[in-house]
């Protein structure tokens, strides 16, 4: 009788692959889907503590930047009309120290850039929690999930719009000022709620070391012989079935820090002269190269870019000054014949770049206010430029800015006449003010009620 053929057993190599195939069928809602050995409670907590400090600093310096525009002084300064009670904190922006805006806005932009790797690492570390089902197990859990939505969405929106603004790429619809201002408050709502819910837990994890189940210390190489602390709470961020470790959690943190350091080196130099400015490869350094000479420092917009032509600034140009005495008109020669004063002041732009102190020379705004009919107490000032289009071709300055003896209608810089790109024939220069309020190509000064 012929022998019956038996069905051969599955090859060992095929059966060995079955667990991997089953793993591949898992959904992101399954904890086993996420297998990176780097994720862990303390890894996330350390990143969270860095972001807590950094994002708080960003929010405070952002509010200061907005206040520096004096948006409650005049509608022309207010790029977020209808803000209502959200402007409760606004105050009269001071003129001292003269480098104040250079510092606050430089810190704001630099910290924002440096935090990008930290933010991305933090979002990566908690991404499994975004897929947890059911979405809400209780009221408290629903509140936490909502705070995460506002936090993540708000942070990404703020960072993306901020980075695009630094690069002068206005790809988003609407005004950057409006979007960034309201986005900051949406972000703050999620940030404060999330911190209130998670900060105590994060502090405990960082202090205790938060040794997760599985035996590996949170910053040690996963799979190392570190002894497990069986009394510690389970680490819900750690993978239940991690892949073999190729990088320790400490090494991952070092990589994040190295990324932030690289961004610092290649961006912070836009606020300094010399070699540091030349290696600020990731951020515009204030416009075109101005070449050698007294006017060889950064500009935010050139005369050609705003269509200022020589005929606008030539012999026929006159400065119009308005006040209680009526309307006065001065040629550049007449302005140069007035008492001249000097002030060493920087230019600082909202994009984060700034210059060192330049030596400006011209007529004090307070002296022009006296000619206009305010000899004792200079009032607010409304400035209009020859520029016919674009933002901040008109700007308002507070009375404290007009009174400051360093506030000038500048005619020269560093011992030479202003170049066309720096505002020839005359420009405003005010200590501690954002660059856009230092109006170039000035045509009219109106002192008094705005």
Number of C-alpha atoms within 10 A of each C-alpha: 3 4 5 6 6 6 6 6 7 8 8 8 8 8 11 10 11 11 10 10 10 9 15 11 10 13 12 16 15 13 19 16 18 22 16 18 23 28 28 24 25 27 25 24 22 18 20 22 16 14 18 16 10 17 20 14 16 23 16 12 20 20 17 19 20 21 17 24 24 23 20 15 17 16 14 17 21 19 19 19 12 9 13 8 7 11 15 8 9 16 14 16 21 17 21 13 11 18 19 19 30 27 17 23 26 23 19 25 22 22 19 20 22 21 24 20 18 23 22 13 20 21 16 12 21 16 15 21 15 14 14 13 11 8 12 14 9 10 9 11 13 13 16 18 18 16 22 18 16 20 21 17 15 23 20 17 17 21 17 15 20 20 19 16 19 21 14 12 10 14 10 12 7 9 12 17 16 15 18 21 19 16 19 19 14 17 23 20 14 24 22 15 17 20 16 12 16 14 15 10 14 21 17 13 22 18 10 11 16 24 27 23 21 20 17 19 24 27 21 18 19 26 16 12 11 15 12 14 15 12 9 14 12 14 19 15 22 27 21 17 14 18 14 11 14 12 13 20 23 15 15 16 19 12 15 21 16 13 16 19 15 12 22 19 17 18 26 25 23 27 24 16 13 9 9 16 21 14 16 20 16 17 22 18 28 21 12 14 11 16 9 8 9 17 21 13 21 22 24 20 16 17 19 10 9 15 13 18 12 12 9 16 20 13 12 9 18 21 19 16 21 22 21 13 12 10 13 15 14 13 16 18 10 11 20 16 10 13 10 15 16 20 21 16 20 24 27 30 23 21 25 26 29 30 21 17 14 18 17 25 25 25 24 25 26 26 20 23 27 16 17 22 17 18 12 11 14 24 22 21 23 20 23 21 20 21 21 12 11 8 12 19 20 22 23 26 24 19 17 16 27 25 20 18 17 25 26 29 29 32 25 24 20 17 13 14 19 21 18 19 21 26 27 21 26 28 22 23 29 27 26 24 28 23 25 21 22 24 26 31 24 27 22 20 24 21 28 18 9 14
